[in-house]
Amino acid sequence: MLLPIYKHRRQFLYSIEKNGVVVIVGVTGSGKSTQIPQYLLENGWADNDFQIVCTQPRRIAATTLAKRVSEELGTSLGSQVGYCVRYEERLSHQTRIKYVTDGILLREATLNDPLLSKYSVVMVDEAHERSLNSDALLGLIKKIRRKRKELRVIVCSATIDAQSFLDFFVGTNDRKAGKGLDNGTIISVDGRQYSVDILYLERPAPDYILATIETAWKVHRSGESGDILCFLPTGADIDNAIRLAEEHFQADIGAVEFLPLYGNLPYHMQAQVFQNRRQSDRKEKQVRRLIFATNVAETSVTVPNISHVIDSGLVKLPYFDPRTGLERLITGPTSQASARQRAGRAGRLQSGKCYRLYTEKYLHEKMLLHTPPDSQRTNLSSFILTLKALGVDNVLTFDLMDAPSVDALSHGLESLFALGAIDEGTHLTPRGMDMSMFPTDVFVSRMLLESLAEGCSWEVLGVASVLQVREVFQRPRGRREQELLDFNASIAELADSSGDHVTFVNLLSELEHKQWDEQDCRERFINYVAVKRALEVRNQLSRILKQFGRVTALSVIGDDSARSKSIRRCVTAGFFFNVAKLCNDGRYYTLRKHILVTPSSASVYSSHTPTSSEYIIFGETIDGQRGGLELKAVSAIEARWLRELAPHYWK
């Protein structure tokens, strides 16, 4: 079956030949992401050792699309078609079509090729998501095109904001006067969309996970065909939902397959979701797939055989307040645009239904039309460092579609100065250049560099890798006393009395030393998928850290307290902004701004630290279940470390 993009093939090839910028609007499933790179390849855009690069906001899309296109071309993955994402790549000298994340292409421009000279065409897919990296990439490409007029740019969006993208590259006045490669055009592609019935709740659901499972059960028992896609806000919610669903569907367990889909899953687990069942399998035994996904399933890649979507109406996003210096991961309403994208997943291959676990009034009164771009709601420290490494001396002059607030920019510059990444003139320092080499945020990269001086690089690499994944411990959802006792006993065997960071090191060490498999981890309430991913990430980060010094580990024989202090000193070197002090009322307040915070009950610091430390350091803040701010990744520190490691910040 031909995809909708096919009837626009000639129009597209003519437009890309005659214009420097082509903006393509089309819903997910129209074939933009898979077919356009192939059209370009067939028509010589990858001749003379050039490559065609297609960027994606998420690694899951980049890897899946590369696999699909390589299959369509009849080649092995990594030969003619490959991908490169954070901590993983499949490429070769023969690669002509390359799928990458936005951040990877930015890093490539930063470290190796500032003019992206190996590419004849850069395709920025899913640009409507407006991540920090995609916005920075658009600004960078606009700058590059002043030097490389022959570079073609394709911007793909699943929403109707195409004009704003075209205006960004080719202003209204320039477009009227522009000729040839200085000009641009818009192509609108109709999607292959079947009708989708939208159903709402009459009243809000008190428990969105339970409501999702109960709705899925009713759909399954109704006898209607097709797989079920459930949208939940977090990976932890998905893990909980699958455990509950396995109990709820016990009577029909052989007829249902439960699959997770979120960004930190290993590639082979992600790939299961996108594999269409063979016809022979369907005739032999019809098994319905129940897929639990975060917002990664909204766009980019079509999940096959979906007829039913269950939308919790929630998403988890970071929000940064420059006045307090705190970034919070907040679970809140998704946007109306995202709700439409989610519903559309049910109408790709046949008519479907979308069950919205909220009222129609909630949709119109509580949900924004569009999700605010990252540049207007996240910490800009890493973003500014990337621009500095790209040679942008004055970040205020860098072209962005939506300018960040002055407060956010000021805080980002202040943070980089405190970390030693820029000097008083806001110029990049040697340390700042080193920090920009890591595919992590600036606080983690500073922590890693400090570990070389402390002689505990291997341990701190473990800390950094766990901070890149989700929860490594799986607390029982139920309230059965024996289960909770078993959980606490298991954690106690690994816990360090200082808190979470050294506990992370202990966990990875035990995992490797005793070679725990998936069953061993399950018995110990350890998230096997998360820790395996952490080990992969650690190895990747280790290869980068070795460029700056010798990666060593502290001796396992000796003073445990000295080992613990060395690790926590490194954490302090990177996260010294995030410090709270125990006050006379027995509660913790941030050292700056004096904001009340509470270590999360899921933190080892809360459950296995015998006495409260006067000072603690933390990785992130989240909205507590009972209100207020809760802290994750918490450890005790000594006050003097702040003066020793960041004297310019803590005078």
C-alpha positions in Angstrom: 0.0 0.0 0.0 1.4 3.4 -1.0 1.8 5.9 1.7 0.2 9.4 1.3 3.6 11.1 0.8 4.0 9.2 -2.5 1.6 11.3 -4.5 3.7 14.4 -3.5 7.0 12.8 -4.5 7.5 14.8 -7.7 6.4 18.0 -6.1 8.8 17.4 -3.2 11.8 16.6 -5.4 11.2 19.7 -7.5 10.8 21.9 -4.4 14.0 20.6 -2.8 15.9 21.2 -6.1 14.7 24.8 -6.5 14.4 25.9 -2.8 16.8 26.0 0.1 14.1 25.3 2.7 11.1 23.0 2.4 8.6 22.7 5.3 6.4 19.6 5.2 3.2 19.4 7.2 1.6 16.0 7.6 0.2 13.8 10.4 2.1 10.8 11.7 1.6 7.9 9.4 1.9 9.8 6.1 5.3 8.4 5.4 7.4 11.6 5.9 10.1 10.1 8.1 10.7 6.9 6.1 10.1 7.8 2.5 11.6 11.3 2.1 15.2 10.2 2.8 14.7 7.3 0.3 13.4 9.7 -2.4 16.5 11.9 -1.8 18.8 8.8 -2.0 17.3 7.7 -5.2 17.7 11.1 -6.8 21.4 11.5 -6.1 21.5 13.6 -2.9 23.9 11.1 -1.3 26.3 11.0 -4.2 29.9 12.2 -4.0 30.2 10.9 -0.4 27.5 13.1 0.9 25.0 11.9 3.5 21.3 12.6 4.2 20.7 13.1 7.9 17.3 13.0 9.6 17.0 14.2 13.2 14.4 13.0 15.7 13.6 14.4 19.2 13.8 10.9 20.7 16.2 8.0 20.4 13.4 5.5 20.2 12.2 7.1 16.9 15.7 7.3 15.4 16.5 3.6 16.0 13.1 2.3 14.9 13.0 4.4 11.7 16.6 3.4 10.7 15.6 -0.2 11.1 12.4 0.2 9.1 14.1 2.1 6.2 17.0 -0.4 6.1 14.4 -3.2 5.7 12.6 -1.4 3.0 15.9 -0.9 1.1 16.9 -4.6 1.6 20.1 -3.8 3.4 21.4 -4.6 6.9 21.1 -2.0 9.6 24.3 0.0 9.9 25.3 -0.3 6.2 23.5 2.0 3.8 21.1 3.1 6.6 22.2 3.7 10.2 21.5 5.6 13.3 23.4 7.4 16.1 21.8 8.1 19.4 23.1 8.9 22.9 25.3 5.9 24.1 24.6 3.8 21.0 25.2 3.8 17.2 25.0 1.6 14.1 27.0 3.2 11.3 29.6 2.3 8.7 31.6 4.0 5.9 28.8 2.9 3.5 26.1 4.8 5.5 24.2 7.3 3.3 21.0 7.8 5.3 21.6 8.6 8.9 18.9 8.9 11.6 20.1 10.8 14.7 18.7 12.6 17.7 18.8 16.4 17.6 21.4 16.4 20.4 23.7 14.1 18.5 23.8 16.4 15.5 24.4 19.4 17.7 27.3 17.5 19.3 28.7 16.6 15.9 28.7 20.3 15.0 30.3 21.2 18.3 33.1 18.6 18.3 33.9 17.7 14.7 32.1 19.5 11.9 30.8 23.1 12.6 29.4 23.5 9.0 27.9 20.0 8.9 29.9 19.7 5.6 29.3 15.9 5.1 25.6 16.4 4.7 23.8 17.6 1.5 20.4 17.6 3.2 19.4 18.0 6.9 15.9 16.9 7.7 14.5 18.1 11.1 11.6 15.8 11.9 8.9 16.4 14.5 10.0 20.0 14.8 6.7 20.9 16.4 7.8 19.3 19.6 10.1 22.3 20.2 12.7 20.6 22.3 15.8 22.7 23.4 18.0 20.7 21.1 15.7 21.0 18.1 15.3 24.7 18.6 19.1 25.1 18.9 19.6 22.9 15.8 17.2 25.1 13.8 19.1 28.2 14.8 22.4 26.5 14.0 21.3 25.4 10.6 20.0 28.9 9.8 23.5 30.2 10.7 25.3 27.5 8.6 23.2 28.3 5.5 24.7 31.8 5.4 28.0 30.0 4.7 26.6 26.9 2.8 23.8 28.1 0.5 23.8 24.7 -1.1 22.7 22.9 2.1 19.1 21.9 1.8 16.9 22.0 4.9 13.6 20.0 5.4 11.5 20.8 8.4 8.7 18.3 9.2 5.8 19.1 11.5 2.7 17.2 12.4 0.8 20.3 13.4 -0.3 23.4 11.4 2.5 25.8 12.5 4.4 25.4 9.2 4.3 29.1 8.4 6.2 30.0 11.6 9.0 27.6 10.6 9.2 29.0 7.1 9.2 32.6 8.4 12.1 31.6 10.8 14.4 30.6 7.9 13.0 32.9 5.2 11.4 36.1 6.6 8.3 37.5 4.9 10.1 40.3 3.2 13.1 38.0 2.2 10.6 35.4 0.8 9.0 38.0 -1.5 12.3 39.1 -2.8 14.2 35.9 -2.5 15.2 33.7 -5.4 16.3 30.1 -5.6 18.1 28.7 -2.6 17.3 31.8 -0.5 13.6 30.9 -0.8 11.4 28.3 0.8 8.1 26.6 0.3 5.5 24.6 2.2 4.1 21.2 1.2 1.0 19.9 2.9 0.5 16.1 3.0 -2.8 14.5 3.6 -2.7 11.7 6.2 -4.2 8.3 5.8 -6.6 8.7 8.7 -9.7 6.6 9.5 -12.5 7.9 11.8 -11.9 7.8 15.5 -14.7 7.9 18.0 -13.8 10.0 21.1 -15.3 9.0 24.4 -15.0 11.0 27.6 -15.6 10.3 31.3 -18.6 11.9 33.0 -16.6 12.6 36.1 -12.8 12.6 36.8 -11.1 9.3 37.6 -9.5 9.3 41.1 -6.7 6.9 40.1 -5.5 7.2 36.5 -3.5 4.0 36.5 -6.4 1.9 37.8 -8.8 3.7 35.5 -6.5 2.8 32.5 -6.4 -0.9 33.4 -10.2 -1.1 34.1 -10.9 0.6 30.8 -8.5 -1.7 28.9 -10.2 -4.7 30.5 -13.6 -3.6 29.4 -12.3 -3.0 25.8 -10.7 -6.5 25.8 -13.9 -8.2 27.1 -16.0 -6.4 24.5 -14.6 -8.6 21.8 -13.6 -5.7 19.5 -10.5 -6.4 17.5 -7.2 -4.5 17.5 -4.4 -3.8 20.0 -4.8 -1.2 22.8 -2.4 1.7 23.4 -2.5 3.3 26.8 -0.8 6.7 27.5 0.6 7.3 31.0 2.9 10.1 32.2 6.0 8.2 33.4 8.0 5.0 33.0 7.4 4.2 36.7 3.6 4.5 36.1 4.0 2.1 33.2 5.9 -0.5 35.3 3.2 -0.2 38.0 0.4 -0.5 35.4 1.9 -3.7 33.9 2.2 -5.3 37.3 -1.4 -4.5 38.1 -2.6 -5.5 34.7 -1.0 -8.9 35.0 -3.1 -9.4 38.2 -6.3 -7.9 36.7 -6.1 -9.9 33.5 -5.3 -13.2 35.3 -8.3 -15.0 34.0 -7.3 -14.1 30.4 -3.6 -13.9 30.7 -2.7 -16.1 27.8 -4.7 -13.9 25.4 -3.0 -10.6 26.3 0.6 -9.5 25.9 1.7 -6.5 28.0 4.4 -4.3 26.5 6.1 -1.1 27.9 7.2 1.8 25.7 9.3 4.7 27.1 12.6 6.4 26.3 15.0 4.5 28.6 14.0 1.0 27.5 16.7 -1.1 25.8 16.4 -1.2 22.0 15.3 -4.8 21.8 12.3 -4.1 24.1 11.4 -0.9 22.2 11.5 -2.9 18.9 8.9 -5.4 20.1 6.2 -2.7 20.1 6.8 -1.8 16.4 6.9 -5.4 15.1 3.7 -6.4 13.3 2.6 -9.9 14.0 3.0 -12.3 11.1 -0.3 -13.5 9.4 0.6 -17.1 10.4 0.8 -16.1 14.1 -2.6 -14.4 14.0 -4.3 -17.5 12.5 -2.6 -19.8 15.0 -3.5 -17.8 18.1 -4.9 -14.3 18.4 -3.1 -12.5 21.1 -4.1 -8.9 21.8 -1.2 -6.5 22.7 -1.8 -4.0 25.5 0.9 -1.3 25.2 1.6 1.1 28.0 3.5 4.2 26.7 4.6 7.7 27.6 4.3 10.6 25.2 7.1 9.0 23.0 4.3 7.1 21.2 2.5 10.3 20.2 4.5 11.0 17.1 7.4 9.8 14.8 6.7 6.1 14.4 3.4 4.4 13.8 2.7 1.6 16.3 1.0 -1.1 14.2 -2.5 -2.7 14.7 -3.7 -0.1 17.2 -7.5 0.3 17.2 -8.0 1.6 20.8 -6.3 4.4 22.6 -6.7 5.0 26.3 -5.5 8.5 27.2 -4.8 9.4 30.8 -4.6 13.1 29.7 -1.3 13.5 31.7 2.3 14.1 30.8 5.4 14.6 33.0 7.5 17.6 32.0 10.4 19.6 33.6 9.6 23.1 34.6 12.3 25.4 35.9 11.9 28.5 38.1 14.9 30.8 37.7 13.9 32.7 40.9 14.2 29.7 43.1 16.8 27.8 41.0 14.8 24.7 41.2 13.6 22.5 38.3 10.7 20.3 39.0 9.4 17.3 37.1 5.6 18.0 37.1 2.9 15.6 36.1 0.1 17.6 34.7 -2.4 18.0 31.9 -1.1 17.3 28.4 -2.0 19.9 25.6 -5.0 19.8 23.3 -2.5 19.2 20.4 -1.0 16.2 22.1 -4.5 14.9 22.9 -5.3 15.0 19.2 -2.1 13.2 18.3 -2.8 10.5 20.9 -6.4 10.0 19.6 -5.1 9.8 16.0 -3.1 6.7 16.9 -6.3 4.7 16.9 -7.1 5.6 13.2 -4.0 4.6 11.3 -5.1 1.3 9.8 -8.8 1.1 10.5 -11.6 3.0 12.4 -10.9 3.1 16.1 -11.9 4.5 19.5 -10.1 6.8 21.9 -11.1 6.6 25.6 -10.2 9.9 27.3 -10.0 9.5 31.1 -11.2 13.0 31.7 -14.2 15.1 30.9 -14.7 17.2 27.8 -14.9 20.3 30.0 -11.4 19.5 31.4 -10.1 19.3 27.8 -11.2 22.8 27.0 -10.7 24.5 30.3 -7.5 22.9 31.7 -5.4 21.9 28.7 -3.3 24.4 26.8 -3.6 24.5 23.0 0.1 23.5 22.7 2.8 22.4 25.0 5.2 25.3 25.8 8.6 25.0 24.1 11.5 23.7 26.2 13.2 27.1 25.9 10.5 28.7 27.9 10.2 26.2 30.8 13.5 24.4 31.4 17.0 25.1 32.9 19.1 26.6 30.1 22.6 25.9 31.6 23.4 22.9 29.3 21.8 24.7 26.3 23.9 27.8 26.8 27.1 25.6 27.2 26.2 24.0 23.9 25.9 27.3 22.2 29.2 28.5 23.7 30.9 25.3 22.4 29.5 26.0 19.0 31.2 29.4 19.0 28.2 31.6 19.8 29.8 34.2 22.0 26.7 36.3 22.7 23.8 33.9 23.2 21.4 36.9 23.0 22.1 37.2 19.3 21.5 33.5 18.5 18.4 33.0 16.4 15.6 31.1 18.3 12.0 30.8 17.3 10.9 31.8 20.8 13.3 33.8 23.0 13.8 32.5 26.6 13.2 34.9 29.5 16.0 37.1 30.6 15.8 35.6 34.1 16.3 32.1 32.7 19.3 33.2 30.6 20.8 35.0 33.5 20.5 32.0 35.8 22.0 29.8 33.1 25.1 32.0 32.8 25.4 32.3 36.6 25.3 28.5 36.9 28.0 28.0 34.2 30.2 30.6 35.9 29.8 28.9 39.2 30.7 25.5 37.6 33.9 27.1 36.1 32.6 26.6 32.5 32.7 30.3 31.6 34.8 33.2 32.9 33.7 36.6 34.1 33.5 37.8 30.4 31.1 34.8 29.8 33.8 33.2 27.5 34.1 29.4 27.4 36.9 28.1 29.7 39.0 24.9 29.0 36.9 23.2 31.7 33.7 24.3 30.0 34.9 22.9 26.7 35.7 19.6 28.5 32.2 19.6 30.0 30.6 20.1 26.6 32.0 16.8 25.4 29.7 14.8 27.7 26.1 13.9 26.5 24.8 14.8 30.0 23.7 17.9 31.7 26.4 20.2 33.0 26.0 19.2 36.6 26.8 15.5 35.8 29.7 16.4 33.5 31.3 18.6 36.3 30.8 15.7 38.8 32.6 13.3 36.4 35.5 15.6 35.8 36.0 16.0 39.6 36.1 12.2 40.0 39.5 12.2 38.2 41.0 14.3 40.9 39.4 12.3 43.7 40.5 8.9 42.3 37.0 7.4 42.3 36.0 7.7 38.6 34.6 4.2 38.2 32.3 4.7 41.2 31.1 8.2 40.1 30.5 6.9 36.6 28.1 4.5 38.3 26.4 7.4 40.0 26.1 9.3 36.8 24.7 6.3 34.9 22.0 5.7 37.4 21.0 9.3 37.3 20.4 8.9 33.6 17.8 6.1 34.0 14.6 5.7 35.9 14.0 4.3 39.4 16.4 1.4 40.1 14.4 0.1 43.0 10.8 -1.0 42.6 8.8 -0.4 45.8 5.8 -2.7 46.1 2.6 -0.9 45.1 0.4 -2.8 47.5 0.4 -2.3 51.3 0.9 -5.9 52.3 3.1 -5.8 55.4 5.3 -8.7 54.6 6.1 -7.4 51.1 7.1 -4.1 52.5 9.3 -5.8 55.1 11.0 -7.8 52.4 11.6 -4.7 50.3 13.2 -2.8 53.2 15.4 -5.8 54.1 16.6 -6.1 50.5 17.4 -2.4 50.3 19.1 -2.5 53.7 21.7 -5.0 52.3 22.8 -2.4 49.7 22.1 0.9 51.5 24.8 3.3 52.5 23.9 5.4 55.6 24.9 8.6 53.7 22.0 8.2 51.3 21.3 7.4 47.6 24.5 8.2 45.7 26.8 5.7 47.4 23.9 3.2 47.5 23.8 3.4 43.7 27.5 2.4 43.6 26.8 -0.5 45.9 24.0 -1.7 43.8 25.9 -1.8 40.5 28.9 -3.4 42.3 26.8 -6.2 43.8 24.9 -6.7 40.5 28.2 -7.3 38.6 30.0 -9.2 41.3 27.2 -11.7 41.9 26.0 -11.7 38.3 22.3 -11.2 39.2 19.9 -12.1 36.4 16.4 -10.8 35.9 14.9 -13.2 38.4 17.5 -12.3 41.1 16.7 -8.6 40.6 12.9 -9.2 40.8 13.3 -11.1 44.1 15.4 -8.1 45.5 12.9 -5.5 44.2 15.5 -4.1 41.7 14.4 -2.8 38.3 16.4 -5.1 36.0 15.8 -3.1 32.9 16.9 0.1 34.5 20.1 -1.3 36.0 21.1 -3.0 32.8 20.6 0.3 31.0 22.7 2.0 33.6 25.6 -0.4 33.0 25.4 0.4 29.3 25.5 4.1 29.9 28.4 3.8 32.4 30.5 2.1 29.7 29.7 4.8 27.2 30.5 7.6 29.6 33.7 5.9 30.6 35.0 6.0 27.1 34.5 9.8 27.1 36.0 10.3 30.5 39.1 8.4 29.5 39.9 11.3 27.2 40.6 13.5 30.2 42.5 11.2 32.6 42.8 7.7 34.0 39.6 6.1 35.1 40.3 4.4 38.5 38.3 2.7 41.2 38.8 3.0 44.9 40.0 -0.1 46.7 37.2 -2.2 48.1 39.5 -3.1 51.0 39.8 -0.2 53.4 37.9 2.6 55.0 34.3 2.6 53.7 33.7 6.0 55.2 36.6 7.5 53.1 35.2 5.8 50.0 31.8 7.3 50.7 33.2 10.8 51.3 35.2 10.8 48.0 32.1 9.9 46.0 29.9 12.5 47.8 32.5 15.2 47.3 32.4 14.6 43.6 28.6 14.8 43.7 28.9 18.1 45.6 31.3 19.5 42.9 28.5 19.1 40.3 25.3 19.6 42.3 26.4 22.3 44.9 23.4 24.4 43.8 21.1 21.8 45.2 21.8 22.0 48.9 19.3 22.0 51.9 19.9 22.6 55.6 18.2 21.1 58.6 16.6 23.9 60.6 15.4 24.2 64.2 11.9 23.0 63.3 13.4 19.6 62.2 12.7 20.3 58.5 14.9 20.9 55.5 15.0 24.2 53.7 17.1 25.1 50.6 20.2 27.0 51.5 19.3 29.7 49.0 15.8 31.1 48.9 14.9 29.1 52.1 12.3 26.9 50.4 10.8 24.0 52.4 11.8 20.6 50.9 11.4 17.0 52.0 13.5 14.0 51.0 11.2 11.6 49.1 10.0 8.5 51.0 11.5 6.5 48.1 15.0 7.8 48.9 17.4 5.6 50.8 18.2 8.8 52.8 14.7 8.8 54.2 14.5 5.1 55.1 18.0 4.0 55.9 19.9 7.0 57.4 19.9 6.7 61.2 20.5 10.4 62.0 19.6 13.4 59.9 22.6 15.3 58.5 22.7 19.1 58.9 23.3 19.5 55.2 22.1 17.4 52.3 22.6 17.5 48.5 19.9 16.4 46.0 19.6 15.6 42.3 16.2 16.8 41.5 12.9 18.0 42.9 9.4 16.6 42.2 5.9 17.5 43.3 5.1 15.5 46.4 2.0 13.3 46.5 0.8 15.3 49.5 1.9 18.7 48.2 5.1 20.5 48.7 8.5 19.7 47.1 10.2 16.3 47.5 13.8 15.5 46.8 15.2 12.6 44.8 18.8 11.3 44.8 19.6 12.7 48.3 22.9 12.3 50.3 24.4 13.8 53.4 27.3 16.2 52.9 29.7 18.3 55.0 29.4 22.1 55.0 33.1 22.6 54.5 32.9 20.8 51.1 30.8 23.6 49.7 33.5 26.2 50.6 36.3 23.9 49.3 34.6 22.9 46.0 32.6 26.1 45.2 34.1 28.9 47.2 32.9 31.5 44.6 29.3 30.4 45.1 29.2 29.6 48.8 31.3 32.4 50.4 
